[in-house]
Amino acid sequence: MTDQPERINPRLTRQDAYILVTIVAVMLAALALFVALRIDRRVELDVSDDLTTEDAESILARANEVAGFADSILSFLEGASVVVGAGLAVGAWMLRTSIQSQVEKVNEFVEQTRQQFAEREKALDQLEADLMARTEDMVTQTQERIAAVQQQGRDALRVLSLLVLAEQQIRAHNFDSAIRALQDARELDPDNQATCYLLGYLYTSRKQFDDAIEHLEQALKADANFAPAIAALGLALRRKGDAISDPDRLVERDQLWAQAENKLLEALNLDWSLTDAEGESYYGTLGGLYRRQGRDDAAIRAYERARQVTPNSSYPITNLASLYKHQGDDEQAAFFFERVLRTAELQLDDDPRDYWTRADYAQARLILGQPDDALDELRLMLEQAPERGVLETVRSGLRFLAESPTPIDGLDAMIDLLNAALDQGAGQGANDG
């Protein structure tokens, strides 16, 4: 609230009353003197020759009365002059005091006003300093945020580039290079879903199942409906169950397989056309689980769905053919193995280093009565130095065929060749089957 100047009280003060009384006294004294002079003028002495003694005494008495009255007037005037002088002195002193008081009040008001202006100026200076500090703060924070956003943008582009590189390496089966690229990407963005998903998938191929499950669960924290990570988690759980062969742990294996089935079905319900990092349908993963459980009919249905998703892939057709062969339906098996030959030849023309397709091609030639050619194709695949898990998966498929009612010529030679390669210590890792 703004301070207002002190207002002068228009009412009569004590000092003003004293001055007024003094003025009235002076006026009364002047009036008395005027009256005395008039009376003195009216006194007349008439002295004549026939004045008697009594008349003379009367005149003398009257003269004495006039003299007394004059003395009284003079005494009054003397007193009045004293009173007037004192009144004037008191009035002058009080007037001076009043003036000094008013001057002091004015000076005090001026001083207060000056202090108020000084305080306001100080407050304005402080406000200006605060505003400048806040402005500098805001500018600094904005610059820091811009720099952070720019860095995040650079990191995001770097992560994206590393993800593209990793996917290329995965399709080329260079898993070591893919893992290094993904680890670099995760340092830049630890919670990136795609990075965690691909690392989980690759750790599964390396049989590092616990690491795989940890990364895939991390990928699902941001989005529980991220279908690729759900499916890859199903694959990791299935593979972890596949690795259990101890008869005392079969219950644990069955529990892992049950969890894997739930995850795979959940992911495929979200996206039935879902494929893994190598472009194969996750229905194939589900079919592999059913085949291991001895649920051949369910496995055939799953691989049929996989064939619909990836009609140009030899993987689901090879598994369908193997299932029909395992069931003793040689006619259906031959039909599908013929299709495997045609599909695999086209794939190998595009990518001769695709060892999964090379293994399918060798298996088809074996079942169609070309054991020597099948063995040559298997040797070509081994020259490409695939990971250990690939060889284990191929051997598992051949052993499954060995359970067929109809004997297969040249099958034992192919299994022996794979056993020898595994005994020599082929690389680490696994893949689907």
C-alpha positions in Angstrom: 0.0 0.0 0.0 1.4 3.4 -1.0 2.2 5.8 2.0 0.2 9.1 1.9 1.7 12.4 3.0 0.6 13.6 6.5 -2.5 15.8 6.2 -2.6 19.2 8.1 -5.4 19.2 10.7 -7.7 22.1 9.8 -9.1 22.3 13.4 -8.0 25.0 15.9 -4.9 24.1 17.8 -3.8 25.2 21.3 -1.1 27.5 19.9 -3.7 29.2 17.7 -6.0 29.8 20.7 -3.1 31.5 22.6 -2.5 33.8 19.7 -6.2 34.6 19.5 -6.4 35.5 23.2 -3.5 37.8 22.9 -5.1 39.7 20.0 -8.4 40.0 22.0 -6.5 41.4 25.0 -4.8 44.1 22.9 -8.1 45.0 21.3 -9.7 45.3 24.8 -6.9 47.5 26.0 -7.2 49.8 23.0 -11.0 50.0 23.6 -10.4 51.0 27.3 -8.0 53.7 26.3 -10.5 55.0 23.8 -13.3 55.1 26.4 -11.0 56.9 28.9 -10.2 59.6 26.5 -13.8 60.2 25.6 -14.7 60.5 29.3 -11.8 62.9 29.9 -13.0 65.1 27.1 -16.4 65.4 28.7 -15.1 66.8 32.0 -15.4 70.6 32.0 -14.6 73.0 34.9 -16.6 76.2 35.1 -14.7 78.6 37.4 -16.5 81.9 37.9 -16.3 84.6 40.4 -19.3 83.6 42.4 -17.8 80.2 43.1 -18.5 79.1 46.6 -16.4 77.0 48.9 -18.8 74.0 48.5 -18.6 74.4 44.7 -14.9 74.4 44.9 -14.8 71.3 47.0 -17.2 69.6 44.7 -15.0 70.5 41.7 -11.9 69.3 43.6 -13.6 66.0 44.4 -14.6 65.6 40.8 -11.1 66.4 39.7 -9.7 63.8 42.2 -12.2 61.2 40.8 -11.0 62.0 37.3 -7.4 61.7 38.4 -8.1 58.5 40.1 -9.9 57.2 37.1 -7.0 58.2 34.9 -4.6 56.5 37.3 -6.7 53.4 37.1 -6.8 53.6 33.3 -3.0 54.1 33.2 -2.5 51.2 35.7 -4.8 49.1 33.5 -2.9 50.1 30.4 0.4 49.3 32.1 -0.9 45.9 33.1 -2.5 45.4 29.8 0.8 46.3 28.1 2.5 43.8 30.3 -0.1 41.2 29.5 0.0 42.1 25.9 3.8 41.9 25.8 3.7 38.6 27.6 1.0 37.4 25.3 2.9 38.6 22.3 6.0 36.9 23.6 4.2 33.7 24.4 2.3 33.9 21.1 5.6 34.5 19.2 7.2 31.6 21.1 4.3 29.3 20.4 4.1 30.5 16.8 7.8 29.8 16.4 7.3 26.4 18.1 4.3 25.6 15.9 6.3 26.6 12.8 9.3 24.5 13.9 6.9 21.6 14.6 5.4 21.9 11.1 8.9 22.2 9.6 10.0 19.1 11.5 6.9 17.3 10.3 7.5 18.4 6.8 11.2 17.4 7.1 10.2 14.0 8.6 7.7 13.5 5.8 10.4 14.4 3.2 12.8 12.0 4.9 10.2 9.2 5.1 9.4 9.8 1.4 13.1 9.7 0.5 13.6 6.5 2.5 10.5 4.9 0.8 11.9 5.9 -2.6 15.3 4.5 -1.7 13.7 1.2 -0.5 11.6 1.0 -3.6 14.6 1.7 -5.8 16.5 -1.0 -3.9 13.6 -3.4 -4.3 13.5 -2.7 -8.0 17.2 -3.3 -8.3 16.8 -6.6 -6.5 13.8 -7.5 -8.7 15.9 -6.7 -11.8 18.8 -8.8 -10.4 16.4 -11.7 -9.7 14.9 -11.4 -13.1 18.3 -11.4 -14.7 19.4 -14.4 -12.7 16.2 -16.3 -13.6 16.6 -15.4 -17.2 20.2 -16.6 -17.2 19.1 -19.7 -15.4 16.4 -20.4 -17.9 18.7 -19.8 -20.8 21.3 -22.2 -19.3 18.7 -24.8 -18.6 17.2 -24.4 -22.1 20.7 -24.8 -23.6 21.4 -27.8 -21.5 18.0 -29.4 -22.5 18.7 -28.6 -26.2 22.1 -30.2 -25.9 20.6 -33.2 -24.1 17.9 -33.6 -26.8 20.5 -33.3 -29.5 22.6 -35.9 -27.8 19.6 -38.2 -27.4 18.8 -37.7 -31.1 22.4 -38.7 -32.0 22.2 -41.6 -29.6 18.8 -42.7 -31.1 20.2 -42.5 -34.6 23.3 -44.5 -33.5 21.1 -47.1 -31.8 19.0 -47.4 -34.9 22.1 -47.8 -37.1 23.4 -50.5 -34.7 20.0 -52.3 -34.8 20.0 -52.3 -38.6 23.6 -53.6 -38.6 22.7 -56.3 -36.0 19.7 -57.6 -38.1 21.9 -57.7 -41.2 24.5 -59.8 -39.2 21.8 -62.1 -37.9 20.5 -62.8 -41.3 24.0 -63.5 -42.4 24.4 -65.8 -39.4 27.3 -63.6 -38.0 25.9 -63.8 -34.5 29.1 -62.6 -32.8 29.1 -59.3 -34.8 25.4 -58.9 -34.1 25.8 -59.4 -30.4 28.7 -56.8 -30.3 26.5 -54.3 -32.2 23.6 -54.8 -29.8 25.7 -54.5 -26.7 27.0 -51.1 -28.0 23.4 -50.1 -28.7 22.3 -51.1 -25.1 25.0 -49.0 -23.6 23.4 -46.0 -25.4 19.9 -47.0 -24.5 19.6 -49.7 -21.9 15.8 -50.0 -22.1 15.4 -50.1 -25.8 12.9 -52.8 -26.6 14.3 -53.9 -29.9 17.8 -54.1 -28.5 16.7 -56.2 -25.5 14.6 -58.4 -27.8 17.4 -59.1 -30.3 20.0 -59.7 -27.5 17.5 -62.1 -25.8 17.0 -64.0 -29.1 20.8 -64.3 -29.8 21.5 -65.4 -26.2 18.9 -68.1 -26.7 20.8 -69.2 -29.8 24.0 -69.4 -27.6 22.2 -71.4 -25.0 22.6 -68.6 -22.5 19.0 -69.1 -21.5 19.0 -67.1 -18.2 20.6 -64.1 -19.8 18.1 -64.4 -22.7 15.1 -64.5 -20.4 16.4 -61.5 -18.4 16.8 -59.4 -21.6 13.4 -60.4 -22.9 11.6 -59.6 -19.7 13.3 -56.2 -19.7 11.9 -55.7 -23.2 8.5 -56.4 -21.9 8.6 -54.0 -19.0 7.8 -51.0 -21.2 5.2 -52.8 -23.2 3.7 -56.1 -22.0 2.1 -56.7 -25.4 5.3 -56.5 -27.4 4.6 -59.6 -29.4 8.2 -60.3 -30.7 9.6 -60.3 -27.2 6.8 -62.5 -25.9 7.4 -65.1 -28.7 11.2 -64.9 -28.2 10.6 -65.6 -24.5 8.6 -68.6 -25.5 11.5 -69.8 -27.6 14.0 -69.3 -24.8 11.8 -71.2 -22.3 11.3 -74.0 -24.9 15.0 -74.2 -25.5 15.8 -74.3 -21.8 13.4 -77.2 -21.5 14.9 -78.9 -24.5 18.3 -78.8 -22.8 17.0 -80.9 -19.9 17.7 -84.6 -20.3 18.1 -85.7 -16.7 15.2 -88.1 -15.8 15.0 -86.5 -12.4 14.2 -83.1 -13.9 11.5 -84.0 -16.4 8.9 -82.2 -14.3 10.9 -79.0 -14.6 11.3 -79.6 -18.3 7.5 -80.1 -18.7 6.8 -76.9 -16.7 9.2 -74.9 -19.0 7.5 -76.4 -22.1 4.1 -75.4 -20.7 5.2 -71.8 -20.1 6.8 -71.7 -23.6 3.5 -72.9 -25.2 1.5 -70.2 -23.3 4.0 -67.4 -24.4 4.0 -68.6 -28.0 0.3 -68.8 -28.2 -0.1 -65.4 -26.6 2.3 -63.8 -29.1 0.7 -65.5 -32.1 -2.8 -64.4 -30.9 -1.5 -60.8 -31.0 0.1 -61.3 -34.4 -0.3 -64.6 -36.3 2.2 -63.6 -39.0 5.0 -63.0 -36.5 8.5 -64.1 -37.5 11.7 -64.4 -35.6 14.9 -62.4 -36.2 15.9 -64.8 -39.1 12.6 -64.4 -40.8 11.0 -67.8 -39.8 7.5 -68.0 -38.4 7.1 -68.6 -34.7 4.5 -71.2 -35.6 7.6 -73.3 -36.5 8.8 -72.9 -32.9 5.5 -74.0 -31.6 5.5 -77.0 -34.0 9.0 -77.9 -32.8 7.6 -77.9 -29.2 4.7 -80.1 -30.1 7.0 -82.5 -32.0 9.1 -82.9 -28.9 6.1 -83.6 -26.8 4.9 -86.3 -29.3 1.9 -84.3 -30.4 2.4 -84.9 -34.1 -1.0 -83.8 -35.2 -0.7 -80.5 -33.4 2.8 -80.1 -34.8 1.5 -80.6 -38.4 -1.1 -77.9 -37.9 1.5 -75.5 -36.5 3.9 -76.1 -39.4 1.0 -75.7 -41.9 0.4 -72.3 -40.4 4.1 -71.5 -40.6 4.0 -72.4 -44.3 1.2 -69.9 -44.8 3.3 -67.2 -43.1 6.5 -68.0 -45.0 5.6 -69.9 -48.2 9.0 -69.4 -49.7 10.9 -71.0 -46.8 12.0 -74.6 -46.8 11.9 -74.8 -43.0 8.2 -75.5 -42.4 8.0 -77.8 -45.4 11.0 -79.9 -44.2 9.4 -80.3 -40.8 6.0 -81.3 -42.4 7.7 -83.8 -44.6 9.7 -85.2 -41.6 6.4 -85.6 -39.5 4.7 -87.4 -42.3 7.7 -89.7 -42.7 7.8 -90.3 -38.9 4.1 -91.3 -39.1 4.8 -93.7 -41.9 3.0 -91.7 -44.6 5.8 -92.0 -47.2 3.6 -90.6 -50.0 2.9 -87.4 -48.3 6.5 -87.2 -47.1 7.8 -87.6 -50.6 5.4 -84.9 -51.8 6.6 -82.4 -49.3 10.3 -83.3 -49.7 10.0 -82.7 -53.5 8.7 -79.2 -52.6 11.7 -78.8 -50.2 14.1 -79.4 -53.1 12.5 -76.8 -55.3 12.2 -74.2 -52.5 15.7 -74.8 -51.1 17.3 -74.5 -54.5 15.8 -71.1 -55.0 16.9 -70.0 -51.5 20.5 -71.3 -52.0 20.7 -69.4 -55.3 20.0 -66.2 -53.4 22.2 -67.1 -50.4 24.6 -70.1 -50.8 25.8 -69.6 -47.2 22.4 -70.3 -45.7 23.4 -73.4 -43.8 19.9 -74.0 -42.5 18.5 -74.2 -46.0 21.6 -76.3 -47.0 20.7 -78.8 -44.2 17.1 -79.0 -45.4 18.3 -79.6 -49.0 20.6 -82.4 -47.8 17.8 -84.0 -45.8 15.3 -83.9 -48.8 17.9 -85.5 -51.1 18.4 -88.2 -48.5 14.7 -89.1 -48.2 14.2 -89.0 -52.0 16.9 -91.7 -52.5 20.0 -89.6 -53.2 22.2 -90.5 -50.1 25.6 -89.6 -51.7 24.4 -86.2 -52.9 22.8 -85.7 -49.4 26.2 -86.4 -47.8 28.0 -84.0 -50.1 25.5 -81.2 -49.3 26.0 -81.9 -45.6 29.8 -81.6 -46.1 29.3 -78.2 -47.8 27.3 -77.1 -44.8 30.0 -78.1 -42.4 32.6 -76.2 -44.4 30.7 -73.0 -43.6 31.5 -73.7 -39.9 28.0 -73.2 -38.4 27.5 -72.9 -34.7 27.3 -76.0 -32.5 23.6 -75.5 -31.9 22.9 -75.7 -35.6 24.7 -79.1 -35.9 22.8 -80.4 -32.8 19.5 -79.3 -34.3 20.2 -81.0 -37.6 21.3 -84.2 -35.9 18.1 -84.1 -33.8 16.0 -83.9 -37.0 17.9 -86.9 -38.5 17.4 -88.9 -35.3 13.7 -88.1 -35.5 13.6 -89.5 -39.0 15.4 -92.6 -37.8 12.3 -93.4 -35.8 10.3 -93.7 -39.0 8.7 -97.1 -39.8 10.5 -97.3 -43.2 14.3 -97.5 -43.1 16.2 -94.6 -44.8 19.4 -95.5 -46.7 22.4 -93.3 -45.9 20.9 -91.9 -42.7 23.4 -93.4 -40.4 26.3 -92.0 -42.4 24.9 -88.5 -42.1 24.4 -88.8 -38.3 28.0 -90.2 -38.0 29.4 -87.2 -40.0 27.5 -84.8 -37.6 28.8 -86.7 -34.5 32.3 -86.3 -35.7 31.9 -82.6 -36.3 30.5 -82.1 -32.8 33.2 -84.2 -31.3 35.8 -81.9 -32.9 34.3 -79.0 -30.9 32.1 -77.0 -33.2 31.1 -73.5 -32.1 28.6 -72.7 -29.3 25.0 -71.9 -29.8 21.6 -73.3 -31.0 18.8 -72.6 -33.3 15.2 -73.6 -33.7 14.1 -77.0 -34.9 
